[in-house]
Amino acid sequence: MKISGVYFSSMFKFFFGPITGYASGLNLFTTILATVAGSMTTVLLLTFFGDWIREKILNRFTKKKKKFSSRNRKVITFWRKYGLIGVAVLMPMVFTPPGATLLAVSFGTPKDKLIFSMFLSSAFWAVVISVVIYFFGGPKALPEVVL
């Protein structure tokens, strides 16, 4: 049950995986594996089904936006400057796993490169963030249950 909390929280926001694992009392290795598994599940789902999700679900609920907004220009400038490597490296800090994957898919990144880059980034950052939280996190901040 504890592992599923780490898994599902890291599917949507990468930092929540190690924090949830530490707060749940899981060991470091289990937290790292569940965090990588959760983020990679999102990457795989959106890599293979991202276009379908955008066409069938998102386009029904969102209105048409201007193509050349200032935000879109910033995203395009970022992509041209840093590419897939920049998106993968910044996934846990700036982007979420869904955001980074959808950004890379929207620019037509080959699926094998996308999955490999996101896996390396997820594995690296899961180790770094988990180690920092586990060794420098201090006492667990869980409330005590009084019966």
C-alpha positions in Angstrom: 0.0 0.0 0.0 2.8 2.4 0.8 4.6 1.7 -2.5 1.4 2.5 -4.4 1.4 6.0 -2.8 4.9 6.6 -4.0 4.1 5.2 -7.4 1.0 7.2 -8.1 2.3 10.4 -6.6 5.4 10.3 -8.8 3.2 9.8 -11.9 2.0 13.3 -11.6 4.7 15.2 -9.7 8.1 13.7 -9.5 9.2 15.2 -6.1 6.2 13.7 -4.3 7.5 10.2 -4.9 10.6 10.5 -2.7 8.8 12.6 -0.1 6.0 10.1 0.2 8.4 7.2 0.4 10.3 8.9 3.2 7.2 9.8 5.1 5.8 6.3 4.7 8.9 4.7 6.1 9.9 2.8 3.0 13.6 2.0 2.5 15.6 4.1 0.1 15.9 1.5 -2.7 12.2 0.8 -2.8 11.4 4.5 -2.9 13.8 5.0 -5.9 12.3 2.1 -7.8 8.7 3.2 -7.2 9.5 6.8 -8.2 11.1 5.7 -11.4 8.3 3.2 -12.1 5.7 5.9 -11.6 7.2 8.5 -13.7 8.1 6.1 -16.5 4.5 4.8 -16.5 3.3 8.3 -17.3 6.1 8.7 -19.9 5.1 5.4 -21.6 1.4 6.1 -21.6 1.7 9.6 -23.0 4.4 8.6 -25.5 2.2 5.9 -27.1 -1.3 7.4 -26.4 -0.6 11.1 -26.1 -1.9 11.9 -29.6 -5.0 9.9 -29.0 -5.6 11.6 -25.6 -5.2 15.0 -27.1 -7.5 14.3 -30.0 -10.3 12.4 -28.2 -10.3 13.9 -24.7 -8.5 17.3 -24.4 -9.7 18.9 -27.6 -13.3 18.3 -26.5 -12.9 20.2 -23.3 -10.5 23.0 -24.3 -11.2 25.9 -26.6 -8.9 26.7 -29.5 -6.0 28.9 -28.4 -3.9 31.3 -30.3 -1.0 29.4 -31.9 1.6 32.2 -31.4 1.1 33.3 -27.8 4.1 34.5 -25.8 4.0 31.3 -23.8 4.2 29.2 -27.0 7.1 31.3 -28.2 9.0 30.7 -24.9 8.4 26.9 -25.2 9.6 26.9 -28.8 12.7 28.9 -27.9 13.4 26.6 -25.0 13.0 23.5 -27.3 15.3 24.9 -30.0 17.9 25.9 -27.5 18.0 22.7 -25.3 16.0 20.1 -27.1 15.0 16.7 -25.6 18.0 16.6 -23.3 17.0 19.9 -21.7 13.4 18.8 -21.2 14.5 15.4 -19.8 17.0 17.0 -17.3 14.5 19.6 -16.1 11.6 17.2 -15.9 11.6 16.8 -12.1 12.5 20.4 -11.3 10.5 22.4 -13.8 8.2 20.1 -15.7 6.1 17.2 -14.4 6.4 13.8 -16.1 3.2 14.5 -18.1 4.3 18.0 -19.0 7.7 17.0 -20.2 6.4 14.0 -22.1 3.7 16.0 -23.9 6.1 18.7 -24.7 8.6 16.2 -26.3 5.8 14.4 -28.1 4.4 17.6 -29.5 7.7 18.4 -31.2 7.8 15.0 -32.8 10.6 13.4 -30.8 11.2 9.7 -31.8 9.7 7.4 -29.2 12.8 5.4 -28.5 14.9 8.5 -27.8 12.2 10.0 -25.7 11.8 6.9 -23.5 15.5 6.4 -23.1 16.2 10.0 -22.2 13.3 10.2 -19.7 14.4 6.9 -18.1 18.0 8.2 -17.6 16.7 11.4 -16.2 14.1 9.7 -13.9 16.7 7.2 -12.6 19.3 9.9 -12.0 17.0 12.4 -10.3 15.2 9.7 -8.3 18.5 8.7 -6.8 19.7 12.2 -6.1 16.4 13.5 -4.7 15.7 10.4 -2.6 19.3 10.4 -1.1 19.0 14.1 -0.2 15.6 13.6 1.4 16.6 10.4 3.3 19.9 11.7 4.6 19.1 15.3 5.2 15.4 15.2 5.7 15.4 15.2 9.5 12.8 13.5 11.6 9.7 12.2 9.9 6.9 14.8 10.0 4.1 12.3 10.4 1.5 13.1 13.1 1.2 10.5 15.9 -2.1 8.8 16.2 -3.4 8.8 19.7 -5.8 6.0 20.6 
